[in-house]
């Protein structure tokens, strides 16, 4: 990134103070913001990955009540954890599996003590750089500047930061006051979540950066390009979740018993008059379902057994 790509405001101290005061005066009271427990924060971060926050709020309390710490989660039946995840539509079920495995690592590899730095946290199963940094920031006040979609939008609009990951990382790092990752990252993410939204609410939300914001001055509220998530309804991941939920109610099911419980238009394999498999089978029949459970088996979520010329599926234990 060139030196001219981002020019921090001359009165950087005032910029920082304005944002922190705005956040501390009033912010959304998410339960994970009221704790510094690294376990609860890790749970909230994994739940929040591409999942609407209102759905996370509903699920978070129930999850930590049922499994209040890493010890309890590590001792839980994985099928129960995955079933909870699926019931609450929290995204890909392998995230539940990774979270369960991470709890086991904390117990076995870290003697029950949570790792505290971003590098150490990335040793946990399923924890990448962003999640590791968020947990280090919010639990231990020991993280770097968080850069998510909301933060990118704020930096792009307010300070004309180029639409480039390295540029965003550098700008975020320069703006964050040293040793204050907990309050700063919460504050700038809140700014992007309630004021500098896709449709900005600068005055309504009393954005604290209006005096410095290029977009506010020019009226150009364009935003960096972000990838769009494919629709959930009718998606493969929706049906993966249904498979897990259904299997949570039964010890095991044969494919053709499982299929109608997963989708109402399931068609068992059938033959046309010429003896070839029907076209419907490929769209939403036995071979479609076989591929779905094979994916889940690869992720360690289900077990598949061939028995008496029949394919039987159960949740992994």
N, C-alpha and C positions, 0 to 999 in steps of 0.2 A: 504494500500500500504506500503510495507516495505521501510526502508530508502535507501536500495541499488537499489530500482527499478528505481530511477531517480537521477542522479548525475549532478547538474547544473555545467556548466563550471566555473572554478575559476575566470576567467575574465568576469564575468557576465555583468559588465558595458560596456565592449567593444562589447559584443554580442548585447546588446540593442542598443548601439549607431550605430553600423554598419547597423542594420536592419532599424532603423528610418531614417538614412541618405539616405539609398538606396530607401526607399519609397518616401521620400520627394523630392528626386532628379527627380524621374520619376515614374508615376503610371497611371493606366487607369483612364480617367476622367469621371467616371460615374456621372450623375447629382446629385445623392443623396450624393455624397462625397463633393459636393460644397455647402452644406447647413447644418445648425444645427437645422432646423425646425423639431420638433419631429413628426408633422403630416406627412410631406413628407418622413421622414425616416421610419415611421411605414408603410406607403403605400409601399415603396420600399422593406421593409423586408417581408411583406406579399406576395407581388408579386413574390419575389425571391425564395419562398419555392418550391423546385423541378421544377423550371422553368428556361430555358436557359436565360442568362443575356442579350443577344441581343434582345430577345423577350420582356424582361422587359424594356429595354431602350426605345423601340418603344412605349410601352404602357404607361410608367410612365408619360411622358410629356403630353400626351393627358388626362390622368386621373386627374392630378393636375391642368391642365388648366380648365377642366370642373368643378371639385370640388376642389377649391384651399385651403380649410381648413376644419377643423372638422365641423364647423357650416354649411358650404355648403353641405358637405356629409351627415350630419344628416338630413338635410331638403330634400334630394333627394328622388325620388321614388326608392325603393329597386329594382324594376324590371329593371330600367335603369342601376343601378350599376351592377347587375348580368349580364345584357345583354352586357355591356361593357367588363366585365371580360371574358365572354364566347367568344365574338367576337375576343378577343386578345389571346385566348388559354392560359390563365394564371393559369390553373390547376383547382382544385376542386372549383365549384361555391359557396360552402358554405363558402369559405374564403372571398368572396365578401360580403356575408350576415353578417359574423362576423365583418368585417371591418366597414360595415354600422352601425351595432349595437354598436360597440366600439365608433364610432363618436357620436352616441346618448348619450352614457354614459358620454363622456367627457363634453358634453353640459349640461346634466341634473344632473349628480352625482358629477362632478368636477367643475361646474360653468364655463366651457369653458377653464379651466386651465389644461394643460397636466400634468398627473402624471410623476414624474421625476426619481423615483428609480425603480429597478427591481421588488421589492415586490409590489409597488403600481401599476406598469404597468400590472402586472399579474391579476389585478382586471378587466381589459378590456376583453370583449368577444373575444375568439379565440386567445388571446395572452398568449403563454406558456413561460417557463423559458428562452429559447434561444432568442426568439423575444424580450422579455422584457429587457433582458440584452443588446441586440444589440442596442435598442432604447436608453436605459440609457447611453450606451457608446458613441454612435455617436451624439446624440442630447445634452446630458448634461455632458458628460465626467465623468460619475458617475457610470460606470458599472464594472463588473468583467471581467476576461479574457474570451473572446469568444472561444468556442471550436466547430468547425464544421468539416466536412470531410477533408477540405484542411488543417486545423490546425493540425488535428490528423496525417495526412500524414507527415507534416513537422517535428513534434515532434518525431514521430516514426523513421524517417530516420536520423534526425540530432543528436538526443540525446538518441537513443535507448529506448525510453519510451515504456513500455509494451502495448500491444493492450488491454487496459482495460480503461473503461470510467473514473473511479476514478483516475487512474494514469495520464491520459491526463489532467483532471481538475487540479490536483495538480501541474503538470509540467507547465502548461500554467500560473497558478497563480503565481508560483515562478519566472517565467521569466518576467512577465509584471511589468514594473516600476509603483510604486504607484501613483495614481492620473493621469495617462496618458492613460486611456482606449481608448480614441478616436483615437489617432494616432497609438497606439500600435496594437489594434485589426484590424484596417484597414491595417497596415503594414504586420502583420503575415498572414492575409487572402490573401493579394496580393501576398506574397511570395509563398503560396500554389497554387495560381491561375495562376501564370505566369512562375515561376521558378521550383518549386518542384511539377510539375504536374505528372500525371500518367506516362508519358514518360518525365523524367526530362530534363530541359534545363538549367543546372547549369551554364555553361560557357556562353551560348548565352544570358541568362538573367542576367548575372553577379551577381549570387546569393551572397549575402553578408555574408552568413554563411559557405562558402566553407572551411574556415580555421578550423572550429570546427566540421563540419559534418562527422559523422561516415560513412554514405552511400557514400559520395564523396570520402572518404579515402579508403574504401574497395571495391567500385563498386557494392555493394549489394543494389539495389534500390527497394527491395520489399516494400510493403505497407500494412497497416492494412486492414483486411477484412471489406468491407462496403456492406450494403444491396443494391441490384440492383432494380431499379424501373421497373415495368412491362411496356411493350411497350404501347404507347398511341394509335397508329393506330389500329382501330378495338376493342378498349377496351370499357368497360362499361362507364368509365368516358368520353370517347369521345362522346358516344351517349347521355349521360346526358347533355353534353354541347350543342349538336345539338338540343335537346328538348328545352332547354332554349332559344337558338337563334331563333328557329322557332316560339316559342310562343311570342317572343318579336315583331314579325311582325303581330300578330293577337290578337284580343281580347280574343278569345278562340277557341279551336278546339276539335272535337270529336276524339276519339282514331284512328279510321280508316282514318280520314283526316290528322291527325298528323303523323301516321306511315310512309307513303310513302315519306314524307318530311324529315324524320329522316334517313331512309335508303332505298335505291332503291329496295332492295330485300324483303321489308316488305310484309308479307302475312296475310291478314285478316283471322280471324278464319273461317275455312272451315270444312266440315264433309266428312269423307270417306264414301264409300258405305255402311259400316256397322253402320253408324251413330255416330261413335266416332270422336273426334277432330283429325285433321291431325297432323302428326309429325312436319311438317314445322311450325305450330303455336307455338310450344314450343321453337323452335330455334330462330325465328325472326318474330313472329307474334303478335297477339293481347295480349296474356298472357305475352309474353316477355316485350312488351311495357307497359302493366299494372304494372308489377313489377318495371320497370324503373321509371315511374311517381310516384309510391308509395314511392320509395326511396327519390325522390325529394320532395314529400309532407312531408315526415318525417323530412327533412332538412329545411322545411319552405320555399322552393323555388317556389313550385307550389301549386295550389288548385285543387282538384278533386271533381267533382259533378256528381252524378248519376241522369240523367234526361231523362224521356221518353224512358226507356230501352236503354239508350246510356250513355257512360262515356265521360264527357266533362272536358277538362283540360285548365287552364289558369295560368299565372304567378301570384304569390302572390302579393298583394298590401299592 
